[in-house]
């Protein structure tokens, strides 16, 4: 149980930290184990090409939204930093990311049409299974 209203539960905070640390270690399986298929699709659609290798992370913001919790995580790479916003929800398997996307600063290069189209096609293919 959180110490103060609005604070995330300890097990959720541990999952958020574990996922962010996996991203820094480039542990794809460790990062992806918290992602639902829909979150994989939304995250993939929000990056142009491959996401950069990162060296550090920090929680920038947390906001409870009903039963969900939204986190903004800032990742720092060698010459840039970026924020990934993730919506976490308690499920049978524990806390999972149900939606994730890169938050773009003004002037950032956004994903092109091909990246968005590929994510949409993959999502449609997955739902037919």
C-alpha positions as CSV (number, residue, x, y, z in Angstrom):
1,X,0.0,0.0,0.0
2,X,1.3,3.5,-0.8
3,X,2.5,5.7,2.1
4,X,0.5,8.7,0.8
5,X,-2.6,8.9,-1.4
6,X,-1.6,9.3,-5.0
7,X,1.8,7.6,-4.6
8,X,2.3,4.4,-6.5
9,X,2.3,1.0,-4.7
10,X,5.7,-0.3,-3.8
11,X,5.4,-3.3,-6.1
12,X,4.5,-1.0,-9.0
13,X,7.4,1.3,-8.3
14,X,9.7,-1.8,-8.2
15,X,8.4,-2.9,-11.6
16,X,8.9,0.5,-13.1
17,X,12.5,0.7,-11.8
18,X,13.2,-2.9,-12.9
19,X,12.0,-2.2,-16.5
20,X,13.9,1.1,-16.7
21,X,17.1,-0.6,-15.5
22,X,16.6,-3.4,-18.0
23,X,16.4,-0.7,-20.7
24,X,19.7,0.8,-19.6
25,X,21.4,-2.7,-19.5
26,X,20.0,-3.3,-23.1
27,X,18.2,-6.3,-21.6
28,X,15.4,-6.6,-24.2
29,X,13.6,-9.5,-22.5
30,X,13.8,-7.8,-19.1
31,X,12.3,-4.7,-20.6
32,X,9.7,-6.4,-22.7
33,X,8.4,-8.7,-20.0
34,X,6.3,-5.8,-18.6
35,X,4.8,-4.9,-22.0
36,X,1.4,-6.1,-23.3
37,X,1.2,-6.7,-27.0
38,X,-0.7,-3.3,-27.4
39,X,2.1,-1.5,-25.5
40,X,4.7,-3.1,-27.8
41,X,2.8,-1.8,-30.8
42,X,2.3,1.8,-29.4
43,X,5.9,2.0,-28.4
44,X,7.2,0.8,-31.7
45,X,5.0,3.3,-33.6
46,X,6.4,6.2,-31.6
47,X,10.1,5.6,-32.5
48,X,11.8,6.3,-35.9
49,X,13.8,3.1,-36.4
50,X,15.6,1.6,-33.5
51,X,15.6,3.4,-30.1
52,X,19.0,4.6,-29.1
53,X,21.2,2.9,-26.5
54,X,20.8,4.6,-23.2
55,X,23.1,5.2,-20.2
56,X,20.8,6.4,-17.5
57,X,17.2,6.8,-16.5
58,X,15.0,8.7,-14.0
59,X,11.4,9.0,-13.2
60,X,10.3,12.4,-14.2
61,X,6.6,12.3,-13.4
62,X,3.9,9.9,-11.9
63,X,0.2,10.4,-12.2
64,X,-2.5,8.1,-10.9
65,X,-5.4,7.8,-13.4
66,X,-8.2,5.7,-11.8
67,X,-6.8,2.2,-11.5
68,X,-3.9,3.0,-13.8
69,X,-0.7,4.8,-13.1
70,X,1.2,6.9,-15.7
71,X,4.9,7.3,-15.5
72,X,7.2,9.6,-17.6
73,X,10.7,8.1,-17.6
74,X,13.6,10.1,-19.0
75,X,16.3,8.1,-20.6
76,X,19.7,9.7,-21.4
77,X,21.8,8.6,-24.3
78,X,25.2,9.9,-25.3
79,X,24.0,13.0,-27.1
80,X,20.3,13.2,-26.4
81,X,17.6,12.4,-23.9
82,X,14.0,11.4,-24.4
83,X,10.9,10.6,-22.4
84,X,8.8,7.5,-22.6
85,X,5.3,7.7,-21.1
86,X,3.9,4.4,-19.9
87,X,0.5,3.6,-18.6
88,X,0.7,0.7,-16.0
89,X,-2.2,-1.5,-15.0
90,X,-2.5,-4.3,-12.4
91,X,-3.3,-7.5,-14.3
92,X,-3.3,-11.2,-13.4
93,X,0.5,-11.4,-14.1
94,X,1.2,-8.4,-12.0
95,X,1.8,-4.8,-13.1
96,X,2.0,-4.4,-16.9
97,X,2.4,-1.6,-19.3
98,X,-0.8,-1.3,-21.4
99,X,0.4,1.7,-23.5
100,X,3.8,3.3,-24.0
101,X,5.0,6.0,-26.3
102,X,7.9,8.4,-26.7
103,X,7.0,12.0,-25.8
104,X,8.4,14.3,-28.4
105,X,10.0,17.7,-27.7
106,X,9.5,20.5,-30.2
107,X,11.9,20.1,-33.1
108,X,12.5,16.3,-32.5
109,X,12.5,14.1,-35.6
110,X,9.3,12.1,-35.3
111,X,8.6,8.6,-36.7
112,X,7.7,8.6,-40.4
113,X,4.7,7.2,-42.2
114,X,6.5,3.8,-42.7
115,X,7.1,3.3,-38.9
116,X,3.5,4.1,-38.1
117,X,2.2,1.9,-40.9
118,X,4.3,-1.0,-39.8
119,X,3.0,-0.8,-36.3
120,X,-0.6,-0.6,-37.5
121,X,-0.1,-3.7,-39.7
122,X,1.6,-5.7,-36.9
123,X,-1.2,-4.8,-34.6
124,X,-3.9,-6.0,-37.1
125,X,-2.0,-9.2,-37.8
126,X,-1.7,-9.9,-34.0
127,X,-5.4,-9.4,-33.4
128,X,-6.3,-11.9,-36.1
129,X,-4.5,-14.7,-34.3
